[in-house]
Amino acid sequence: MMCRMFRLFRFLGMVAGERATEDDGGYSAYRCGSHNTRPLPGGGLIVPSDGFLMAYRKSIIQLAAQYRVPTIYGIRAFSAEGGLVSYGVEVSEQNHQAAGYVDRILRGEKAGDLPVQEPTNYQLVINLKTAKALGLNIPQPMLLLADEVIE
């Protein structure tokens, strides 16, 4: 899995790597874990809210740290486990809204008649330990806006 994640980082242009000789389905292949890898200046990564990515969050966080790629995630759990920043909806609020819909449907309302509801609360979580490890200084105004700062 780590080699695949590294290749994804390389394919996305997040790290520079030494070119390998084998062909990978038409894409240039790179040696996984090559000593010649380095973060590209100005790089960053956005990891959206997704169940598949959530299942591999530890690998994603580890690779982002290993290759010093500043990363923002859509789910708080990433920041809680060592990711730099997360900004997304509060999952507990989404679950509460879903339960309200289930209740209304079980009471006889038609699902097609229910209004679409958008999230109202978003969480900004900043992990200062990770920021320090990446050599980043988070501006004070951003820290003040954060719902949670992990130190």
C-alpha positions as CSV (number, residue, x, y, z in Angstrom):
1,M,0.0,0.0,0.0
2,M,2.8,2.4,0.8
3,C,4.3,2.0,-2.6
4,R,1.0,2.8,-4.2
5,M,0.5,5.9,-2.1
6,F,4.0,7.0,-2.9
7,R,3.4,6.6,-6.6
8,L,0.1,8.6,-6.2
9,F,2.1,11.4,-4.5
10,R,4.6,11.3,-7.3
11,F,2.0,11.2,-10.0
12,L,0.2,14.2,-8.5
13,G,3.6,16.0,-8.6
14,M,3.9,16.2,-4.8
15,V,7.4,14.7,-4.6
16,A,10.3,14.3,-7.1
17,G,11.7,10.9,-7.6
18,E,14.3,8.9,-9.4
19,R,12.9,7.5,-12.7
20,A,12.7,3.7,-12.8
21,T,13.2,1.7,-16.0
22,E,10.1,-0.4,-16.0
23,D,6.9,0.8,-17.7
24,D,3.7,0.9,-15.5
25,G,0.8,0.8,-18.0
26,G,2.0,3.8,-20.0
27,Y,2.8,5.9,-16.9
28,S,6.3,6.6,-15.8
29,A,7.2,4.4,-12.8
30,Y,9.2,5.6,-9.8
31,R,11.1,3.6,-7.3
32,C,9.1,3.3,-4.1
33,G,11.0,4.8,-1.2
34,S,13.9,6.0,-3.3
35,H,16.6,8.0,-1.4
36,N,16.4,10.6,-4.2
37,T,12.9,11.7,-3.4
38,R,12.2,15.2,-2.0
39,P,9.2,17.4,-1.6
40,L,8.6,19.9,-4.4
41,P,8.4,23.5,-3.4
42,G,5.0,25.0,-3.0
43,G,3.3,21.5,-3.0
44,G,0.3,20.5,-1.0
45,L,-2.4,17.9,-1.0
46,I,-6.2,18.0,-0.4
47,V,-7.7,14.7,0.8
48,P,-11.5,14.9,0.5
49,S,-14.1,13.2,2.8
50,D,-14.3,9.7,1.5
51,G,-14.8,6.3,3.1
52,F,-12.0,4.6,1.0
53,L,-9.5,7.3,1.9
54,M,-10.6,7.2,5.5
55,A,-9.8,3.4,5.6
56,Y,-6.2,4.3,4.5
57,R,-5.8,7.4,6.6
58,K,-2.8,6.2,8.6
59,S,-0.8,5.4,5.4
60,I,-1.8,8.8,3.9
61,I,-0.8,10.7,7.0
62,Q,2.5,8.8,7.3
63,L,3.4,9.5,3.7
64,A,2.5,13.2,3.9
65,A,4.8,13.4,7.0
66,Q,7.6,11.4,5.4
67,Y,7.6,13.5,2.3
68,R,6.9,16.7,4.2
69,V,3.7,17.5,2.1
70,P,1.3,19.9,3.8
71,T,-2.1,18.3,3.6
72,I,-5.6,19.4,4.4
73,Y,-8.3,16.7,5.1
74,G,-12.1,16.8,4.9
75,I,-12.5,14.7,8.1
76,R,-11.4,15.6,11.7
77,A,-10.1,12.1,12.4
78,F,-7.1,12.8,10.1
79,S,-5.9,15.7,12.1
80,A,-6.6,13.9,15.4
81,E,-4.2,11.1,14.1
82,G,-1.4,13.4,13.0
83,G,-2.6,15.2,9.9
84,L,-1.9,18.9,9.5
85,V,-5.3,20.5,9.0
86,S,-8.9,19.3,8.6
87,Y,-11.9,21.3,7.5
88,G,-15.2,19.7,7.0
89,V,-18.7,19.0,8.4
90,E,-19.3,17.8,11.8
91,V,-20.1,14.1,11.4
92,S,-22.3,14.0,14.5
93,E,-24.5,16.7,13.1
94,Q,-24.8,14.8,9.8
95,N,-25.8,11.7,11.7
96,H,-28.4,13.7,13.7
97,Q,-29.9,15.1,10.5
98,A,-30.0,11.6,9.0
99,A,-31.8,10.3,12.1
100,G,-34.4,13.0,11.7
101,Y,-35.0,12.0,8.1
102,V,-35.4,8.3,9.1
103,D,-37.9,9.3,11.8
104,R,-40.0,11.3,9.4
105,I,-40.0,8.5,6.8
106,L,-41.0,5.9,9.5
107,R,-43.9,8.2,10.4
108,G,-45.2,8.1,6.9
109,E,-43.7,11.0,5.0
110,K,-42.4,10.3,1.5
111,A,-38.7,10.6,1.1
112,G,-39.1,12.6,-2.1
113,D,-41.1,15.2,-0.3
114,L,-38.5,15.9,2.3
115,P,-36.4,19.0,1.8
116,V,-32.6,18.8,1.0
117,Q,-30.7,19.9,4.1
118,E,-27.1,21.3,3.9
119,P,-24.6,21.1,6.7
120,T,-24.7,24.2,8.9
121,N,-21.6,23.6,11.0
122,Y,-18.0,23.0,9.8
123,Q,-15.0,22.2,11.9
124,L,-11.5,23.6,11.4
125,V,-8.9,21.5,13.3
126,I,-5.2,22.4,13.2
127,N,-2.5,20.1,14.5
128,L,0.4,22.3,15.7
129,K,2.7,19.3,16.4
130,T,2.5,18.4,12.7
131,A,2.9,22.0,11.6
132,K,6.1,22.2,13.7
133,A,7.4,19.0,12.2
134,L,6.8,20.4,8.7
135,G,8.5,23.7,9.7
136,L,5.3,25.7,9.2
137,N,4.2,28.6,11.2
138,I,0.4,28.9,11.5
139,P,-0.7,32.5,11.7
140,Q,-2.4,33.6,14.9
141,P,-5.6,34.7,13.2
142,M,-6.0,31.2,11.7
143,L,-5.5,29.7,15.1
144,L,-8.2,31.9,16.6
145,L,-10.6,30.8,13.9
146,A,-9.9,27.1,14.6
147,D,-12.6,25.1,16.4
148,E,-9.8,22.9,17.8
149,V,-6.0,23.2,18.0
150,I,-4.1,20.0,18.7
151,E,-0.8,20.7,20.5
